[in-house]
Amino acid sequence: MTMDRDQVLRTAAALLTRKATATMDEVARAAGIGRATLHRHFAGRDALIKALEALGLQELETALDGAAIDEGPADDALRRLVARVEPSAGLLAFLVTENQLFEGEVNEGWDRIDARFSALFRRGQEQGHFRIDLSPAWLTEALYGLIGAGAWAIQDGRVAAKDFQYMIVELLLGGARRSVDS
């Protein structure tokens, strides 16, 4: 049986977003391959997690590009971005909580992603749409947290999948919008 590496990564991502402690045996079983086959492509859990990180970063870059975040009002760009991130929300939720990715040398891809998200928030502040008393870095972290929380709440059946974009953007903007009194 030939192994489609991308499909195995996506299967691993789906499993690990539901069960972060899944073993390599469980990943192999979910992917429909043997443990030995999995180990030929990913020497261990660390290698698998690094491959998932690369996939996640690639998907985030694609979402950022597709959302055209430099165009139009920043709040509209944020809505487009959240809609584009939605298919990868579970993977993002897993990655931002996977401690091994942020110990020691951190993949420079995270810096690129953070910079692009922060630039969107900075632009929104300059346009007068977003509060200026919250840093773009904090708004970026808050967005990551909301995306992860949304993915987990949908996965657990606590909220409807159709509400993903609305609940994240409206909660973030409700707290990020500059009040008339400011």
Secondary structure, DSSP 8 states (H G I E B T S, - for coil): ----HHHHHHHHHHHHHH-TT--HHHHHHHHTS-HHHHHHHSSSHHHHHHHHHHHHHHHHHHHHHHTTTTSS-HHHHHHHHHHHHGGGHHHHHHHHT-GGGGSSS--HHHHHHHHHHHHHHHHHHHTTSB-SSS-HHHHHHHHHHHHHHHHHHHHTTSS-GGGHHHHHHHHHHHHHB--TT-
